[in-house]
């Protein structure tokens, strides 16, 4: 599914690490701006857009809508912050499946 255009915000994902929510950050697919949604699926609203080159923490993973991105097709969504989810198909995690805890 294509990433629709929404005005970019200046909020930094890196602040999540400073808050102690995650210590490892994973890169987005090169050249992609990725929609951050309020829940695990394209049926949830876009809360912001991550700029190309962003690295994100992954706090947990959960099933959601099935999406196709540069790293394949999957229904796995990564929680990168409170009420913030991105499709795992846009994140280079080194895994084709779940690799961390599932979201509660």
N, C-alpha and C positions, 0 to 999 in steps of 0.2 A: 504494500500500500504506500502511496506517495506521501511525503511529508508536506502538509499544506503550510503556506506562508502565514505567519502571525508575527506581529511586531516583536522584535527581540528585546529582552530586558537585560539589565546590567548586573543582576544578582549573580554572585559567584558560587559555583558548586564547591569550590575548594573550602569554603567556610564550614561545610559539613564536617570535614576532617578535623578542623580546629575545635569543633564542638564535641569531638570524641565519638562521632557516630560510625566512622569507618576509618581504617588506616590504609587500606589498599585501594588504589584508584585504577580504573580500567579505561582505555582509550575508546572514543567513538570511532566508527569507521571513517577513514580519511575522506575529507571533502564533504561530509554530511553535517547539516544542521538538523538537530533532532528535537521533535516535540516532546515536552514533558507534560504528562497528563495527570489529572487528579485521581485516576484509578487505572487498573490494568486492562486498558482496551481503548480502541479508537472511538468508542461510544462515550468516553469521558472527555470533559473539556480540556483544552490546552491551557496550562497555567503559565508556561514560558517556553522559550526555545533555547536549546543549548547551541552555542556557536561551534563551528567546525574546529577540531583540535582539542576539544574539551576532554578531560579525564574525569570519570565519575566514581564515587564510592557505591558499592552495592550492599545495602543493609540486609536484604532478603529478596527472595524470588517467589513469584506466584503465577498461577495460570490465568490467562485472560484471552482476549481475542487473538486469533491466529493471524500473524503478519509475515510479510516477506520483506527482507532487507538485504543489505550487502553480505551478511553472514548467514543467509539461508532463510528458511521458513520455520516459524515456531510460534507456540502460544505462551511462551515464557516471558514474563514482564519483570523488570528489575526495579525494586524500590530504591530510590536514590536520596530520599528525604521524606519528611512527614507529608503525606498526601501527594507524593511525586513519583511517577512511574514512567519508565521508557521501555520500549520493546527491546528484548535481548538481541534481536536480529541486527541491531545497530551498534552493539558493544562487543569489543574483542575481549572475550573472557577466557579463551583457550579451551572452551568446552561447548559441546553441542546440546547439552542438557543442563539440568540443575547442578550447580556446583557449590551452593551455599544453602543456608537454612531457608525453609519456606516461611513466608510471611504468615503471621498468626491471624 
